[in-house]
Amino acid sequence: MLVTGANGFIGSRVVRTLLSYGFKRVRCFVRPSSNLTSLNKISDSYNNAEIEMIKGNLLSAEDCGRATKDVSVILHLAAGIEKTFPGSFLNSVVTTRNLLNSTLQGANIKRFLNVSSFAVYSNWNIPRGGLLDETCEVENHLVERFEPYTLAKARQDEIVVEYSKKHKIPYVIVRPGVVYGPGKRGLTGRVGIDTFGIFLHLGGSNRIPLTYVDNCAEAMVLAGITKDVDGEVFNIVDDDLPTSRRFLKMYKKNVRNFSSIFIPYRLFYFLSYLWERHSKWSEGQLPPAFNRRKSAIFSKGNRYSNEKLKNLLGWKPRVPFSEASKRYFQYCRKTGV
């Protein structure tokens, strides 16, 4: 069992979940500069299990070969979070290709779990208030969205499917929504953005596709080990999803109070249009960081489903929103966010 990105916010929970499920040996691929404190604590909690640390870089074919040697299941969480297109592509797409190539060198891979993102979906053609689930289209105007991370994740999914078709690599893709919990600070962009000291509340009555980190980790583990789900895509969201307005109100009450200004969708859409026009006029000197396709994500009132997770994997969110939000707000308050 190999977990890439094992030292990350979600990755460390995945490792803990695997051990709690009774796996005795987990191989963790981490960067040479990684702080291994959290993984060492997990290892100390499970004396009868072995956590094997492999330090390296997924851009190195040799390191990928060491990581995948003699493993049958790969949970691929590592990803680039760079804000540039080249950086994101290099550290998500190229690294995934290297990892897949290494599995062709005699490894007997039974499952390649690719961790994608909710961000790859487009709700442009979904009616207001419509359901966004695994059957919805992936964004096909990725450059216009101007989100390097989203583009890289979509291309990463494509290369996994391509390798499966060419080389018969069994795969499953999971697409988490907004993952939150202790270890992740601040408010998601689905609630709003802090600009020049003013918090612009964008989400309003739209629900946030939240998933608590422990719930998310268990869904990933189940997607990695459950039989007869090869080639499936699973969205990961919890039950009882709050609206953006409700979540912001709870955050202010439990963490810290601050002023915010609500930006209605029509105004946000119009401002995004003006930003696009100015970006085009400036010939890209002002990047289209705000655009209409991106604004639609915040404000179309979509509904989200986890029925496929429940029906095919037997998953359910063990930590309900009431407890999950309590833990998260306590962490934010403690860390002064």
VENNORPE-V763835 format. One record per residue. N is the residue number from 1. RES is the residue in one letter. D_CENTER is the distance of its C-alpha to the mean C-alpha in Angstrom with 2 decimals. Layout:
n=N res=RES d_center=D_CENTER
n=N res=RES d_center=D_CENTER
This chain:
n=1 res=M d_center=20.48
n=2 res=L d_center=18.36
n=3 res=V d_center=15.05
n=4 res=T d_center=13.79
n=5 res=G d_center=12.03
n=6 res=A d_center=13.93
n=7 res=N d_center=14.82
n=8 res=G d_center=11.51
n=9 res=F d_center=10.40
n=10 res=I d_center=8.75
n=11 res=G d_center=10.93
n=12 res=S d_center=14.11
n=13 res=R d_center=13.59
n=14 res=V d_center=13.12
n=15 res=V d_center=16.35
n=16 res=R d_center=18.09
n=17 res=T d_center=17.31
n=18 res=L d_center=18.70
n=19 res=L d_center=21.76
n=20 res=S d_center=22.27
n=21 res=Y d_center=22.36
n=22 res=G d_center=25.21
n=23 res=F d_center=23.97
n=24 res=K d_center=26.44
n=25 res=R d_center=24.98
n=26 res=V d_center=21.48
n=27 res=R d_center=21.12
n=28 res=C d_center=18.65
n=29 res=F d_center=18.06
n=30 res=V d_center=17.87
n=31 res=R d_center=19.06
n=32 res=P d_center=22.78
n=33 res=S d_center=22.31
n=34 res=S d_center=19.85
n=35 res=N d_center=21.08
n=36 res=L d_center=21.43
n=37 res=T d_center=22.66
n=38 res=S d_center=19.92
n=39 res=L d_center=20.16
n=40 res=N d_center=23.92
n=41 res=K d_center=24.00
n=42 res=I d_center=22.15
n=43 res=S d_center=24.62
n=44 res=D d_center=27.51
n=45 res=S d_center=26.55
n=46 res=Y d_center=26.92
n=47 res=N d_center=30.22
n=48 res=N d_center=30.66
n=49 res=A d_center=27.49
n=50 res=E d_center=26.76
n=51 res=I d_center=23.74
n=52 res=E d_center=24.42
n=53 res=M d_center=23.03
n=54 res=I d_center=22.84
n=55 res=K d_center=22.64
n=56 res=G d_center=22.12
n=57 res=N d_center=20.37
n=58 res=L d_center=18.59
n=59 res=L d_center=20.61
n=60 res=S d_center=23.60
n=61 res=A d_center=24.73
n=62 res=E d_center=26.83
n=63 res=D d_center=24.08
n=64 res=C d_center=22.00
n=65 res=G d_center=25.21
n=66 res=R d_center=25.74
n=67 res=A d_center=22.28
n=68 res=T d_center=22.60
n=69 res=K d_center=26.28
n=70 res=D d_center=27.26
n=71 res=V d_center=23.83
n=72 res=S d_center=23.29
n=73 res=V d_center=19.63
n=74 res=I d_center=16.73
n=75 res=L d_center=13.25
n=76 res=H d_center=11.51
n=77 res=L d_center=8.59
n=78 res=A d_center=10.25
n=79 res=A d_center=9.27
n=80 res=G d_center=11.22
n=81 res=I d_center=10.50
n=82 res=E d_center=14.04
n=83 res=K d_center=15.30
n=84 res=T d_center=17.66
n=85 res=F d_center=17.51
n=86 res=P d_center=19.36
n=87 res=G d_center=17.31
n=88 res=S d_center=13.92
n=89 res=F d_center=15.74
n=90 res=L d_center=17.48
n=91 res=N d_center=14.72
n=92 res=S d_center=12.31
n=93 res=V d_center=14.91
n=94 res=V d_center=18.00
n=95 res=T d_center=16.61
n=96 res=T d_center=15.32
n=97 res=R d_center=18.77
n=98 res=N d_center=20.48
n=99 res=L d_center=18.88
n=100 res=L d_center=19.87
n=101 res=N d_center=23.29
n=102 res=S d_center=23.85
n=103 res=T d_center=23.51
n=104 res=L d_center=26.42
n=105 res=Q d_center=28.77
n=106 res=G d_center=30.00
n=107 res=A d_center=26.95
n=108 res=N d_center=26.94
n=109 res=I d_center=23.31
n=110 res=K d_center=22.93
n=111 res=R d_center=19.16
n=112 res=F d_center=16.47
n=113 res=L d_center=13.04
n=114 res=N d_center=10.59
n=115 res=V d_center=6.85
n=116 res=S d_center=6.02
n=117 res=S d_center=4.43
n=118 res=F d_center=6.86
n=119 res=A d_center=8.08
n=120 res=V d_center=10.13
n=121 res=Y d_center=12.40
n=122 res=S d_center=15.67
n=123 res=N d_center=17.54
n=124 res=W d_center=20.51
n=125 res=N d_center=22.72
n=126 res=I d_center=21.67
n=127 res=P d_center=24.41
n=128 res=R d_center=23.95
n=129 res=G d_center=22.88
n=130 res=G d_center=21.99
n=131 res=L d_center=19.55
n=132 res=L d_center=16.19
n=133 res=D d_center=15.44
n=134 res=E d_center=14.95
n=135 res=T d_center=18.26
n=136 res=C d_center=17.38
n=137 res=E d_center=17.59
n=138 res=V d_center=15.05
n=139 res=E d_center=15.86
n=140 res=N d_center=19.00
n=141 res=H d_center=19.78
n=142 res=L d_center=17.02
n=143 res=V d_center=19.55
n=144 res=E d_center=20.77
n=145 res=R d_center=17.39
n=146 res=F d_center=17.59
n=147 res=E d_center=13.93
n=148 res=P d_center=13.81
n=149 res=Y d_center=10.07
n=150 res=T d_center=10.07
n=151 res=L d_center=13.20
n=152 res=A d_center=12.16
n=153 res=K d_center=9.26
n=154 res=A d_center=11.95
n=155 res=R d_center=14.55
n=156 res=Q d_center=12.74
n=157 res=D d_center=12.72
n=158 res=E d_center=16.32
n=159 res=I d_center=17.50
n=160 res=V d_center=16.38
n=161 res=V d_center=18.34
n=162 res=E d_center=21.13
n=163 res=Y d_center=21.62
n=164 res=S d_center=21.70
n=165 res=K d_center=24.44
n=166 res=K d_center=26.38
n=167 res=H d_center=26.17
n=168 res=K d_center=25.43
n=169 res=I d_center=22.32
n=170 res=P d_center=20.95
n=171 res=Y d_center=17.23
n=172 res=V d_center=14.64
n=173 res=I d_center=11.35
n=174 res=V d_center=8.65
n=175 res=R d_center=6.38
n=176 res=P d_center=4.79
n=177 res=G d_center=6.32
n=178 res=V d_center=6.89
n=179 res=V d_center=6.72
n=180 res=Y d_center=10.21
n=181 res=G d_center=13.17
n=182 res=P d_center=15.61
n=183 res=G d_center=14.43
n=184 res=K d_center=12.49
n=185 res=R d_center=15.13
n=186 res=G d_center=16.04
n=187 res=L d_center=15.28
n=188 res=T d_center=12.38
n=189 res=G d_center=13.65
n=190 res=R d_center=13.82
n=191 res=V d_center=16.75
n=192 res=G d_center=18.30
n=193 res=I d_center=19.00
n=194 res=D d_center=21.59
n=195 res=T d_center=24.03
n=196 res=F d_center=27.25
n=197 res=G d_center=27.29
n=198 res=I d_center=26.89
n=199 res=F d_center=23.91
n=200 res=L d_center=23.49
n=201 res=H d_center=22.24
n=202 res=L d_center=20.77
n=203 res=G d_center=19.25
n=204 res=G d_center=22.53
n=205 res=S d_center=22.80
n=206 res=N d_center=19.51
n=207 res=R d_center=17.29
n=208 res=I d_center=13.82
n=209 res=P d_center=11.27
n=210 res=L d_center=10.68
n=211 res=T d_center=9.85
n=212 res=Y d_center=11.57
n=213 res=V d_center=10.23
n=214 res=D d_center=13.19
n=215 res=N d_center=12.89
n=216 res=C d_center=9.35
n=217 res=A d_center=10.79
n=218 res=E d_center=13.82
n=219 res=A d_center=12.33
n=220 res=M d_center=10.89
n=221 res=V d_center=14.36
n=222 res=L d_center=16.17
n=223 res=A d_center=14.55
n=224 res=G d_center=15.69
n=225 res=I d_center=19.18
n=226 res=T d_center=20.30
n=227 res=K d_center=23.01
n=228 res=D d_center=23.69
n=229 res=V d_center=20.23
n=230 res=D d_center=20.11
n=231 res=G d_center=18.79
n=232 res=E d_center=16.91
n=233 res=V d_center=13.62
n=234 res=F d_center=12.11
n=235 res=N d_center=10.16
n=236 res=I d_center=9.13
n=237 res=V d_center=10.84
n=238 res=D d_center=13.71
n=239 res=D d_center=17.33
n=240 res=D d_center=19.27
n=241 res=L d_center=16.83
n=242 res=P d_center=18.59
n=243 res=T d_center=19.59
n=244 res=S d_center=18.65
n=245 res=R d_center=22.31
n=246 res=R d_center=22.45
n=247 res=F d_center=19.46
n=248 res=L d_center=21.05
n=249 res=K d_center=24.38
n=250 res=M d_center=23.19
n=251 res=Y d_center=21.63
n=252 res=K d_center=24.95
n=253 res=K d_center=26.96
n=254 res=N d_center=25.26
n=255 res=V d_center=24.10
n=256 res=R d_center=26.17
n=257 res=N d_center=27.90
n=258 res=F d_center=27.80
n=259 res=S d_center=28.93
n=260 res=S d_center=26.74
n=261 res=I d_center=27.72
n=262 res=F d_center=26.47
n=263 res=I d_center=26.10
n=264 res=P d_center=26.89
n=265 res=Y d_center=25.05
n=266 res=R d_center=28.19
n=267 res=L d_center=28.66
n=268 res=F d_center=25.09
n=269 res=Y d_center=25.42
n=270 res=F d_center=28.81
n=271 res=L d_center=27.74
n=272 res=S d_center=24.90
n=273 res=Y d_center=27.62
n=274 res=L d_center=29.88
n=275 res=W d_center=27.26
n=276 res=E d_center=26.80
n=277 res=R d_center=30.59
n=278 res=H d_center=31.07
n=279 res=S d_center=28.54
n=280 res=K d_center=30.47
n=281 res=W d_center=33.76
n=282 res=S d_center=32.80
n=283 res=E d_center=31.85
n=284 res=G d_center=28.35
n=285 res=Q d_center=29.56
n=286 res=L d_center=27.57
n=287 res=P d_center=24.10
n=288 res=P d_center=22.97
n=289 res=A d_center=20.18
n=290 res=F d_center=21.02
n=291 res=N d_center=21.75
n=292 res=R d_center=22.45
n=293 res=R d_center=19.60
n=294 res=K d_center=17.14
n=295 res=S d_center=19.42
n=296 res=A d_center=19.35
n=297 res=I d_center=15.70
n=298 res=F d_center=16.92
n=299 res=S d_center=20.19
n=300 res=K d_center=20.79
n=301 res=G d_center=20.59
n=302 res=N d_center=18.48
n=303 res=R d_center=18.29
n=304 res=Y d_center=15.47
n=305 res=S d_center=16.24
n=306 res=N d_center=15.29
n=307 res=E d_center=18.69
n=308 res=K d_center=17.73
n=309 res=L d_center=15.82
n=310 res=K d_center=18.94
n=311 res=N d_center=21.46
n=312 res=L d_center=20.45
n=313 res=L d_center=18.80
n=314 res=G d_center=20.74
n=315 res=W d_center=17.76
n=316 res=K d_center=18.23
n=317 res=P d_center=16.61
n=318 res=R d_center=19.00
n=319 res=V d_center=18.40
n=320 res=P d_center=19.44
n=321 res=F d_center=18.41
n=322 res=S d_center=21.74
n=323 res=E d_center=21.23
n=324 res=A d_center=17.54
n=325 res=S d_center=18.33
n=326 res=K d_center=21.46
n=327 res=R d_center=19.83
n=328 res=Y d_center=17.33
n=329 res=F d_center=20.24
n=330 res=Q d_center=22.45
n=331 res=Y d_center=20.17
n=332 res=C d_center=19.94
n=333 res=R d_center=23.70
n=334 res=K d_center=24.46
n=335 res=T d_center=22.66
n=336 res=G d_center=24.23
n=337 res=V d_center=21.34
